[in-house]
Amino acid sequence: MLKQLNPILTVTAPPHVHCGRTIRRQMLDTLVALLPAAVMAVVIFGVEALRVMALSCAVAVVAEAALNRIMKREQSVDDYSALVTGLMLAFLLPASTPWWLVTIGSIASIALGKMIFGGLGGNPLCSPLVGWAVCRISWGGYMDTNATMLSFKLAAPLQQLKYFGVDHIDSIRYSDLLLGNQLGGLGAVHVAALLAGGAFLLLRRHISWEIPAAFIGGLLLTAWAYNLIDPTVYAPPLFHLLAGGAVFGAFFLATDPASSPIGRLPSILFGLMAGAMVIVIRVYGIYPDGVPFAILLTNLFTPLLDRIRPKPFGGPYSFLDGSEGV
C-alpha cells in the first residue's frame, strides 16, 4: 500500500506570475532611448557635453553605492537606475556647467530625490528634477545658458522671448529648434532625437501614451489660448513645444513611474496640468523655461490623482473625500 504524501505549500510574496520585464531591462531601454539625443548633444556642444554627462552618471552611481552601504541596504547600482538618473540630470544642465555643480546636482538627485525616500519607487518627486532644482535655485548664474555659453553661436529662444518679447523670436525657424540649433540644457538641443527616443519607449511599452499626449496637449492648448488673447505678446503654441525642454519633459520626466499617477484618467489629468503649468510659468514666472518646475509641482498632486479609481466589480464607489456610495 502506497503511503499518501501531503504536499507542503509555501506562500511567497507576489507577483507569482509576471511578464518577464525587469527594472534593469527598462533602464537599459531608457538609456537606448536617450542615446540619440546624447550623441547629438556631443555633436553640437562637443567634448563639454560629454564631460557633463560622464561626470553626472559616474557621481550618481558612486553616490548610490555609498548611500546603500551607509544605510546598510542591498546594493542596487546593478539595476542601472542611478545611471539613468545621472544622465537625465545631465540633460537638464548646460554644457558649460562646472564640475563641482554637476557633482552637487548628481548627489542631490540620488540622496534627496531617491535614497532619502527608501530608494527606487519610493520617491514622490522626479529624482533628476530635485537635483536640478537645487542647482538652479542655489547657483542660478552658473545655470544661465545665456550668460555662460556666449562662445556658441546659437539662439536662446526662451530667453529672447522672456526678456525681449515676441518680436525677437520671429527670426528663429522652427526647423532650427527641431534640429537642436538652440541654447539650453543638453536634453533640449535636439527635439527630433528626443521624439525618436520617446517613440521607442512607447513601442517598448515602458511608458503609456496618456501622460506625453496630455502634456503636449495641455501645453499647446494653453499656449494657443494666450496667443489668441494677444499674438503680439504671447508666442505661438508650436514655438513653446519646440523651444526648451518640453519634449524631454513630456516623454522622460513626466512619465517617471514613481512620481506619476496610475490609471488612464489620473494620467491624462496629470499630463494636462503639467503641460498647462509650463506655459503659466513661462508667462508669469522669472525662469525662462518652466518645464522642470511644472513637473515638480504636478508631482505633488499625484497622491490626490491616484485616488481617482474605477469602481470595482460589485463594489462601492470611492470618492475623493473618503466617502463611499453604490
C-alpha positions in Angstrom: 0.0 0.0 0.0 1.4 3.4 -1.0 1.7 6.0 1.6 -0.2 9.2 0.7 2.1 12.2 0.6 0.8 15.5 1.9 2.2 18.4 -0.2 3.8 21.3 1.6 2.7 24.6 0.1 5.0 27.7 0.6 3.4 31.1 0.1 5.8 33.7 -1.1 5.5 37.4 -1.9 3.6 38.3 -5.1 3.7 38.6 -8.1 3.8 34.8 -8.7 3.4 35.2 -12.5 4.9 38.1 -14.4 5.7 39.1 -18.0 9.4 38.8 -17.7 10.1 42.6 -17.5 12.8 43.7 -15.1 13.9 47.1 -13.8 17.3 46.5 -15.4 15.7 45.9 -18.8 13.6 49.0 -18.5 16.6 51.2 -17.5 18.6 49.8 -20.4 15.8 50.6 -22.8 15.7 54.1 -21.3 19.4 54.6 -21.9 18.9 53.4 -25.5 16.1 55.9 -25.9 18.3 58.7 -24.6 21.3 57.7 -26.8 20.3 59.6 -30.0 19.9 62.9 -28.0 23.2 62.3 -26.1 25.0 61.8 -29.4 23.5 65.0 -30.9 24.4 66.9 -27.7 28.1 65.9 -28.2 27.9 66.8 -31.9 26.5 70.3 -31.1 28.4 71.2 -27.9 31.5 69.0 -28.3 33.5 67.4 -25.5 32.0 69.7 -22.9 28.6 67.9 -23.2 30.4 64.5 -22.9 32.1 65.8 -19.8 28.9 66.8 -18.1 27.1 63.5 -19.0 30.0 61.3 -18.0 30.6 63.1 -14.7 26.9 63.2 -13.7 26.5 59.4 -14.4 29.6 58.5 -12.6 28.8 60.5 -9.5 25.3 59.2 -9.4 26.4 55.6 -9.4 29.1 56.2 -6.7 26.6 58.2 -4.6 24.0 55.4 -4.7 26.6 52.7 -3.9 27.9 54.8 -0.9 24.5 55.5 0.4 23.4 51.9 0.2 26.5 51.0 2.2 25.8 53.7 4.8 22.2 52.7 5.1 23.1 49.0 5.2 20.9 48.3 2.2 21.4 45.8 -0.6 23.4 47.3 -3.4 21.1 48.4 -6.3 23.5 50.0 -8.7 23.4 47.0 -11.0 19.8 47.8 -12.0 21.2 50.9 -13.8 18.6 53.3 -12.3 21.4 55.5 -10.9 22.9 55.7 -14.3 19.6 56.8 -15.8 19.1 59.4 -13.1 22.6 60.8 -13.7 22.1 61.0 -17.4 18.7 62.6 -17.1 20.1 65.2 -14.8 22.9 65.9 -17.3 20.2 66.5 -19.9 18.8 69.3 -17.7 22.2 71.0 -17.4 24.0 73.2 -19.9 27.3 72.1 -21.4 29.0 75.0 -19.5 28.1 73.6 -16.0 31.3 73.5 -13.8 32.4 70.1 -12.5 31.6 70.9 -8.9 28.0 71.9 -9.7 27.4 68.7 -11.7 28.7 66.8 -8.7 26.4 68.6 -6.3 23.4 68.1 -8.6 24.0 64.4 -9.1 24.5 63.7 -5.4 21.3 65.7 -4.6 19.4 63.8 -7.2 20.3 60.5 -5.6 20.4 61.5 -1.9 17.5 63.9 -1.8 15.5 62.7 -4.7 15.7 59.0 -4.3 17.5 57.4 -1.3 16.0 59.5 1.4 12.6 58.0 0.5 13.9 54.5 0.6 15.2 54.0 -2.9 13.8 53.4 -6.3 10.0 53.5 -6.4 9.5 55.4 -3.2 10.3 58.9 -4.4 7.3 61.3 -4.6 9.2 63.7 -6.9 11.1 63.0 -10.1 14.7 62.4 -8.9 16.7 64.3 -11.6 14.4 67.4 -11.1 15.3 67.5 -7.4 19.0 67.8 -8.2 18.3 70.3 -10.9 16.2 72.5 -8.6 19.0 72.5 -6.0 21.4 73.8 -8.7 19.0 76.2 -10.3 17.9 77.9 -7.1 21.3 77.9 -5.4 23.6 78.8 -8.3 21.4 80.3 -10.9 24.2 82.3 -12.5 26.1 79.1 -13.5 22.8 77.6 -14.9 22.1 80.6 -17.1 23.0 79.4 -20.6 22.6 82.9 -22.0 25.5 84.1 -19.8 27.8 81.1 -19.7 27.6 79.9 -23.3 28.5 83.1 -25.2 31.0 81.2 -27.3 28.3 79.2 -29.1 26.6 81.0 -32.0 23.2 79.7 -31.2 19.9 81.4 -30.3 18.5 81.3 -26.8 14.8 81.3 -27.8 13.1 81.2 -24.4 15.5 83.9 -23.0 14.8 86.1 -26.0 11.1 85.7 -25.5 11.2 86.3 -21.8 13.4 89.4 -21.9 12.8 91.0 -25.3 9.3 89.8 -26.4 7.8 88.1 -29.4 9.4 90.4 -32.0 12.8 89.0 -31.2 11.9 85.4 -31.9 10.5 86.0 -35.4 13.8 85.2 -37.0 14.1 81.8 -35.3 13.0 79.0 -37.6 11.1 76.0 -36.2 13.3 73.7 -38.2 16.3 75.0 -36.3 14.6 74.3 -33.0 13.7 70.8 -34.1 17.3 70.0 -35.1 18.9 71.4 -31.9 20.1 74.8 -33.0 19.3 76.5 -29.7 20.9 77.1 -26.3 19.7 75.2 -23.3 20.1 72.0 -21.3 21.6 69.1 -23.2 18.2 67.5 -23.3 16.7 70.5 -25.2 19.2 70.6 -28.0 17.7 68.1 -30.4 13.9 67.7 -30.3 13.9 65.2 -33.2 16.2 62.8 -31.4 14.1 63.1 -28.2 10.9 62.3 -30.2 12.6 59.2 -31.6 13.6 58.1 -28.1 10.1 58.7 -26.8 8.6 56.7 -29.7 11.0 53.9 -28.8 9.8 53.8 -25.2 6.1 53.8 -26.3 6.8 50.9 -28.7 8.5 49.0 -25.9 5.6 49.8 -23.6 7.8 51.2 -20.9 5.6 54.3 -20.9 2.0 54.8 -21.9 0.7 57.4 -24.3 -1.6 59.2 -21.8 0.9 61.4 -20.0 3.0 62.5 -23.0 -0.1 63.2 -25.1 -1.9 65.1 -22.4 1.3 67.0 -21.5 1.8 68.2 -25.1 -2.0 68.8 -25.5 -2.1 70.9 -22.3 0.9 72.9 -23.3 -0.4 73.6 -26.8 -3.9 74.4 -25.7 -2.7 76.8 -23.0 -0.2 78.5 -25.3 -2.9 78.8 -28.0 -5.3 80.4 -25.5 -2.6 83.0 -24.6 -1.7 83.6 -28.3 -5.3 84.1 -29.1 -5.6 86.8 -26.5 -2.7 88.8 -27.9 -0.4 87.4 -30.6 1.9 90.4 -30.2 2.7 89.5 -26.6 2.4 85.7 -26.4 4.4 83.2 -28.6 2.7 80.6 -30.9 2.0 77.1 -29.5 4.5 75.3 -31.7 7.3 77.6 -30.6 6.6 76.6 -26.9 6.6 73.0 -27.8 9.9 73.0 -29.7 11.8 75.5 -27.5 13.4 74.4 -24.3 12.8 71.1 -22.6 9.1 70.5 -23.4 9.6 67.3 -25.4 12.2 65.9 -22.9 9.8 66.6 -20.1 6.8 65.0 -21.8 8.4 61.7 -22.6 11.2 61.2 -20.0 10.5 63.3 -16.9 6.7 63.5 -16.5 6.4 59.7 -17.1 8.6 58.8 -14.2 6.7 55.8 -12.8 7.3 56.6 -9.1 6.1 60.2 -9.2 3.3 59.9 -11.7 -0.2 58.6 -11.2 -1.6 55.2 -12.2 -4.7 54.8 -14.4 -5.8 56.4 -17.6 -7.9 59.3 -16.2 -5.4 60.3 -13.5 -2.5 60.2 -16.0 -4.4 62.4 -18.5 -5.2 64.9 -15.8 -1.6 64.8 -14.6 -0.3 65.5 -18.1 -2.8 68.3 -18.8 -1.9 70.0 -15.5 1.8 69.8 -16.1 1.6 71.0 -19.7 -0.6 73.9 -18.8 1.7 74.9 -15.9 4.7 75.1 -18.2 3.1 77.9 -20.1 1.8 79.6 -16.9 5.4 79.6 -15.5 6.9 80.8 -18.8 4.4 83.7 -19.0 4.4 84.8 -15.3 7.5 83.2 -13.8 11.0 84.5 -13.5 12.5 81.5 -15.2 12.5 81.3 -19.0 11.8 77.5 -19.2 9.0 76.3 -16.8 9.2 72.6 -17.6 11.2 71.3 -14.6 9.2 73.3 -12.1 5.9 72.5 -13.7 6.5 68.7 -13.4 7.8 69.1 -9.8 4.7 71.0 -8.8 2.4 68.5 -10.6 4.2 65.6 -8.8 2.7 66.9 -5.6 -0.8 66.2 -7.0 0.0 62.5 -7.7 -1.4 61.1 -4.4 -4.6 63.0 -4.9 -5.0 61.9 -8.5 -4.3 58.3 -7.5 -7.5 58.3 -5.5 -9.5 58.6 -8.7 -10.1 54.9 -9.2 -12.6 52.9 -11.2 -15.5 51.2 -9.4 -14.5 47.6 -8.5 -16.9 45.0 -9.9 -19.7 44.6 -7.4 -18.2 47.1 -5.0 -18.9 50.7 -4.0 -17.6 53.9 -5.4 -14.8 55.6 -3.5 -14.9 59.4 -3.6 -12.0 61.8 -3.1 -13.4 62.8 0.4 -13.2 59.2 1.6 -17.0 58.6 1.5 -18.5 55.7 -0.4 -21.6 55.1 -2.5 -23.1 52.4 -4.6 
